[in-house]
Amino acid sequence: MINITQETDNEHRDNMKTSSLVLIPATQFGTANGNYDGTSLTFTSEPVKAAGYYTKDGSLQTASWFLNNIVGILTFEATLDEDPLSDNYFSVTPVIGDANIAVTENNSLNIIGTYTWIRVVVNEFTSGAITKVSLGY
């Protein structure tokens, strides 16, 4: 005898673990770490699974960033594609930081959407430190 079970969307959502994912670890301008080579003005984090990866109802994630005297711009990008290497990423947050003035800021915002993958793009990074950029759901 073969038993077949079907998990409903609600059961799947209830079984989905709460996650806190680091998109960018502590990164100092001029020091290579993760996807930052220590010299580039632009780099992109590795994509992480967003809430929509697990369920079509997974629409709320919280982005957090901790910046210390940084000159640079951070943008959270998302895709609806199943492939994390997709070229179909688009901005889902307002611009964070400044390309001309040093910013020290610890902040967060909610990102609402059934996105499957989220990443962070850093542009015009010319000084300071990113203490951490993370995503929670």
Secondary structure as GFF3:
##gff-version 3
##sequence-region A 1 137
A	DSSP	alpha_helix	9	15	.	.	.	ID=ss1
A	DSSP	beta_strand	20	24	.	.	.	ID=ss2
A	DSSP	beta_strand	27	28	.	.	.	ID=ss3
A	DSSP	beta_strand	43	44	.	.	.	ID=ss4
A	DSSP	beta_strand	48	49	.	.	.	ID=ss5
A	DSSP	three_ten_helix	51	53	.	.	.	ID=ss6
A	DSSP	beta_strand	60	79	.	.	.	ID=ss7
A	DSSP	beta_strand	90	91	.	.	.	ID=ss8
A	DSSP	beta_strand	96	112	.	.	.	ID=ss9
A	DSSP	beta_strand	117	136	.	.	.	ID=ss10
###
